[in-house]
């Protein structure tokens, strides 16, 4: 679920942007175990290794970066959960390892320390966890934001805005910023005493990506092709508002020319869809984006698009509810009135950021009082450990890995032990599929919608192109196969095909064909 944005920054934005010098890259991606790979075997400029990648062998980028002498295109997939960047020199396309820990798939996370130092990606998450693990309970106070807001009082048309905030936080963590782009409110947040806009926060992430591009290729791109969802989250007018804000953020980050392309269109371009009508099925952590395209001798035309906030993270959250939350007291009852934990605590167990925000002395004392009143001691001790030691992120990642394992195995084991948190659980694929039944119904409805909008029958679809990590879930594929029984299956790169397609020549022409009948 999207988290409220908030953070701290009391120094000029330009100074922060200039300070974005991330650590060197080169470590393997935790998802693949390998560094970034070249997507084409054709010869490119000598700055990065060319040739077909070995399945088991790593490929290291040369420290020389002569891309500056070549005409290049950059494609940036700024996702809700992850961000990727690709470069094309006219002969080959390469996804760049922009994250020093996660490689070519960078978590879309920003962490700003109290001194104003910004960190992006996996280093941001690690710094946040390290800074908060031993800090003790949160200390909250009301602080003035320094801005005025409209009031319903006719005698006082505006009021000073304030926020109830953790005044001793070592830093501020931002995630899922993309989900706020379509919000009708002028979203601003307190960043250590300074009110900062959404565009400024996103600019920090985009500037980091631009700096990494310069370090890896020798080119600090001023032109960028940015992916966008089929439909931004929000009301009917959310699209225009979101693209305006994202363009402003890109400009702040140093990108002077910005082109937008729908993410599934880019994935189709990277995959090289078959002649005829194809469905691009882009199922990521935050959203599901669908695109019906038709390829003929004239190129690719977009017939219809559809999308919604149906993401794989929701499946992970449902699995947390099933296999972890009960060990932390979510289903515990005690006393003659069969008391249970408050719903807001139970809901926080699936959201690692929300769980960390519970680390307040009054709440921790209340948990102790509940134990004295008869609540199960073991479960509440585990809950307290998860809150105090900031274990929510580790738990989420462990359960997410379990979910991924169920895509290739009939069952999976979760074994997580830290302090008083002891979880040994087994889940079968069938059990998982029952948990996500409602999600599957939403997917079914969205596929039916995009086929109606394209004015085609299921038999007209010759190919389904899958991209996005969640597209590997067998129940999802079985559902699509039932709807489109005659369609062949093509797998695009799960986490990087959108960025690659955005960087490739011709993606603009594909978009320009929107709505053209063959």
N, C-alpha and C positions, 0 to 999 in steps of 0.2 A: 504494500500500500504506500502511496506517496507520503512523505514525511514533511512536517512544516519546515520551511527553510529558515535558517537563522545563523548568524555568525558575527564576526568581529573584525573590524579593520579601521584603524584610526590614522593611517598614513595614506598619501595620495595614491590613486589607482595606478598612475603611470610608474610610480616607484615600485609598486608591487609587481607589475608586469615585467619590469626590467630585472627583477630579482628572480624570475622563474628560470632557474638553471638546474634541471633535474639531474640525478645521478646518471652515470653511463649505463647503456643498455647492454644486452647480450645474453641475459639469462633466459632459460627455456620457459616457454609458456606452461603454467601448471595444468592446463587442459590437454595439451598435446605432448608435453615433454620435449618439444623441439622449439628452436627459435623460428622466426618468421621465414616463410619460404617464397621463392619466386613463383608467380602464377603462370608464367609463360617460359618456354624454353628458348625462345628466340633471343638473339643477341641484343643486349642493351648497352648502355654506357658502362665504362669499366669501373665505376665507383662501387658497385655492388655485385656480388658474385652472380654469374649467370649459369644456365644449365639446369637440367632436371634435378630436383632435390631427391636425395636418397631417403627412403622411408625411415631408416633408423639413424641416419647420420646427420649431425648438425651442420648448418651452413652459417658462417660468420660473415657479417658485412665488413667490407674493407674500410679501414680508417680514412682512406682517400675518398673525397666526395666531389667528383667532377660534374655532378648534375647541373651545376651552375652554367655550364657551357652548352646545355642541351635544352630544347623546348620541352617542357614537362607539364603534366596536368596532375593535380592533386584532388583526391576524393575523400571526403570526411563524413563518416557515419557517426554522428553525435547521438548516441542512444540513451534511453532512460537508464539502463543498467550498465552498458558498456559502450566504449568509443573505439573506433578503428580509423586508421589513415592509410591510404594507398597512393602510390605515385606511378604514373605511366609516362614513358619517354617516347611513345610512338611505336615502339617495337615490343615492349613487354610491360607487364603490370606487377608491382610488388607491394605487398602489405608490409608496412614498416613496424618494427618492434618499438612502439612509442612508450610502452611501460617497462621500466627497468626490472620489474619482478614478473609481471603477468605477460610480458612480450607484446604480441600484436593485438591483444584484446585488453584494453585498459578500462578498469572500472570507472564509471562516470561519477567520481566522488571528489569533493574538494574539502580540505581541512585547513583552516587558518588558525595558527597558534596565536596566543595572546600578544606576542611581540610583532604580529603582522605577517609572519612567514607563511606563505601558502604552499601546500603540498597537494598533489593531484594523483589520482589513480590508486594503485595498491599501496604505495608508500604513505598515502594519506590515511588509509584505513589502519595500517600498522602503527602509524604515529598516534592516531586517535586512541587505539586500544592501549598502547604503551603508556600514554599520558594519563589515561583515566583508570587504569587497572588498580593502582594503589593510592588513589587520591582521597578516598573516603567519601562519605555522603555529600550530595549536592547541597549548596547553600543558595537559596533563591531570595531575591529581593525585587521590588518594583523599581524600574529605571525609566526615566524619560527618554523618548526616542529622538527628541529634537525636531519633530515635525508635528503639524496640526492636522486634524481630521475633521470631517463634517460631523455636526452634532444635530440631534433631533430637537434640541432645545431652541425655540425661536429667539430667545433672549441671548443665547450664546451659540452663534452659528458654527463655531469651530472649537475644538478642545485639543489640549496637548496630548499626544499619543504616548502611551507608556506600555511597558512589557514586563511580565513576571519572568525573570531570567536568572540563570545560575551565574552569580557574580564572581565566582572563583574558578570558573571553568578554565582549564589550560588552553583550550581552543574550541573552535566551532566546526562542526561537521555538516556538510551539505550533500545531499544525494537526491536523486530523482528530480533534479531541477527542471528537466524538460517538461515534466507534467504540469508545471505552473505557467508555461508560456502562454497558454490560451485563457488564463484566468482574467476575468473582467476587471479585477481590482489592480491598482498600481502597486504591485507587490514590492514591499520594501521590508527590510529586517534589520534588527539591531546587531551590529558587528562590533562588539567591544566599544559601545558608546557612539558609534557612527551608523546612521541609517544608510543602508546600501540597497540598490535596486537589483532586480533579478538579472538584468542585462550585464551589470558589472560583475556579478558572481560567475555567470556563464563565461564571460570574457576571460576570466582567470584560467578556466579550463582550456578554452580555445587557444589562448596565448601560449599555454604550456605545450599544446599539440604543435603549434606553429614553430615554437623553439626546438622541439624534438625533430621536426622536419628539417630544420636548418642543420642541426647537428648530424643527422643521418644522411642528408643528401647534399648539403652545401647551399641549399636554396631555402630562403625564408619566403614562403609563398604569399603573394599578394592577391592571387585569384584562387578561388576554392569552389568546388561543387559540393554542396551540402545536401545530405539526405534529409528527408522529412517524412513523417508518417502520412499515410493516406488521409487520416483525419486526426488533427490534434485534439487532445482531451479538452472538453469544454462545451460551451453553447454553440449555436449555429454560426456565430461570428468569430469563433475561436481561431479559425485558420488564418485570417488576415492579421489578427492581433499577434498570434504566435510567430508568424513569419517575419513580421515587422520587428518584433523583439529579438528574434534570433539573428536577423540581419544586423541590428544595432550592436549586438554582442560581438558578432564577427568583425564588425568595423572597429570596435574598441580593441579587439585582439590584433589588429593589423591587416586584416583581409579587406582589401579595397573593392574587389569585385566578387560578388556572391551569386551563385546560381543554385536554385533549388530543384531537386529531382525526387520524386516519390521513391521511397526505399525499395518497395518490391519491383519497381521498374528497373532500378539499378541492379538488383539481384538477377532479374531476367536477362539483362544485358550481359552480366558477367557469365551467366550460365550458358548463354548461346541457345536460346529456346528453339524448339523444332519448328519446321514449317507447319503452319496451321495455328490452331488456338490452344494456348497453354494457360494454366493457372499457376501463378507464383504464390507460394504459401510461406510467408515470412512470420515465423512464430518465435518471438524472443521472450526475454524475461518479463517485459512490461506490457507488450501489446502483440496483437495478431493483425498483420496487414496482408490483405489479399489483392491480387491484381490479375485481371484477365487480359492477356495480350494476344495479338495475332501477328504472325510473321509471314511475309510473302516476299516476292522478288523486289518489292519497293522498300522493305525494311520492317520495322516493328511498330504496330499501332496499339495503343491502349484502348481496350473496349470498356472496361469498368474497373472500379476500385472499391474496396470496403475495408473497414478496420475498426478496432475497438480495444478497450483496456482488458484484453484477455491474455494474460501472460503466464509464463512458466513459473514465475515466483509464487503465483497463487497456488499452484499445485504443491510447491514446496511447503507453503504455509499450512495447507491442509494436512500434509504428512507430519508436520511438527505437531499440529493439534492431536494427531492420532498416536504418535509413538513417543513424543518427548513431553508434551505438556502434562499428561497425567502423572508423570514422575515428579512434576513440580507443583502438584496440587490442584490442577485444573478441574478434576472431577471429585475431589475430596469433599466429604460431608461430615459434619460433626454436631454433637449436641442434640437435644430433643427436637429442636426446630430444624434440624438438618441444614445447618448453615453452610454456605459455600463462599469461595473467594469472590470478591467483587469482579464484575465482568471486565472492567478496564484493565485489571491485572491479567486476567486470562487472555484477553486480546493482545496484550503486550508480549506474551510469550512467543508469538509468531513473528514479531517485528523487533529485530535486535536493537535498532535505534530507540524505539519506544521503551524497550526493557531497560536500557541504560538510564533513561530519564527517570525511572522509578527509584533511583539510588538516593533517597532522601531519608534523613533520620526519622521523621515522624512515621513514614511508611514502614521502615525497618523495625521500629519499636512496635508498631501495630502488628506486624507479623509475629513478634515475640508474644504479644498479648493474646493473639489467636491460639498459639500453642498452649499457653497456660489455660485457655478456655476450652481446650480439648481438641484442637485441630491437629492433624497428624504431624508429628515432629519431624519425621524423615523427609516428607515431601516439602514442608515449609523451610527446612534447613537447606534443601537443594535449591529452592526458589531464592532464598536469601543469598546463597553463594553465586547463583547466576546473575543476580542484580549487582551485588557488591563487587564481584570480580570481572564484570563486563564480559560475560561468557556468551551473550546473545549471538554475536557474529560467528563465533566458532561453532555454536550449535546449528545456526542456519546453514553454514557451509557444509557441516557434516551431514545434515539431513538432505541438502541439495545433492551431495555426492551419492547418497543412498538412492535418491530419485533417479539420478542418471544411470546408476547401476541397474535399476529395474527396466531400463530400456534394452538391455542386452542379456539379462538374466531373469529367471522365473521368480527369484527371491533375493533379498539383500539383507545384510546384517548391519545394524548400527551399534557400535560400541564406543560410548563417550563417557570418560571418567575424568572429572576435575573437581577437586575439593569435595564438597558434599553432593555434587551432581554425579549420579551413577545411572547410566542408561545402557541397558543391553536389550535391544529390540530387533525383532525380525518382521519384515513385511514382504508379502507376496505381490506379484504383479496384479493378480486378481483383486486383492484388497485395495491396492493403490487405484486401480481403475474404478472401483466402486466409490472411492473418495472423490474422484474428479468427475463423477457422472454429470454434475451440473455444468461444469466447464465444457464438457463434450457437447452438451446440448447447445450451449452458446456458440460453439464453433460450428456445429451443424447449421444453426440458423444463419450465421454470417456467410458460410459458403453458399447456402441457398439464395441469400440476398444478392451476392455478387453475380451469380449466374442469371438471376432475374434482371439485374441492372444491365448486364451485357446482352440480354435478350438471346440467350443460347440455351440449348438443352445439354444435359450432362454428357450425352454421347458426342457432342461437338468438341469436347476437350480431348486433345490427343496426348497431352503431357502435363504432369504436375511437377513443378520445380520447388523443392523444399530447401529452405534456409532458416537460420535461427536455431539456437541450441535446443529449444523445446520441441522442434519439429521431429525429433528422433523418437518421441514417445510412441510406442507401438499402437496404443489405443487411438491416438490421433490419426495415425496413418491408416489404421483399419477403417476409421470413420470416413476419411476422405475416399478410400478405395470403394467403400459401399456406395458413396454418392457418385463417384466417377469410375465405374468398373472398367471402362475401356482405356483409361489414360495410362500411359507409361510413366515411370518415375525417374526423375533426375535429381540428384543431390548436388546442390551448390555448397560451397564452403560455409559451414554453419554460422561462424561468427564474423567472417570477413568478406563475404561475397558482395554485400552492399557497398562497402568502401571500395572494393575492386571495381565494381561496375560504375561507380561514380567517377572514378579516375579514367576510365576507358573512353577513347574517342567514340563519338556516335551516340552517347547516352542522351545528349541534348536533342538529337534528331529523333530518337525514339520517343521522347516526351512530346516533341512538337507534333507527332502524329496522333495525339490523344483524340479519341473519338472518330478517327477516320475509318471508314468501312473499306473492306478489301474488295 
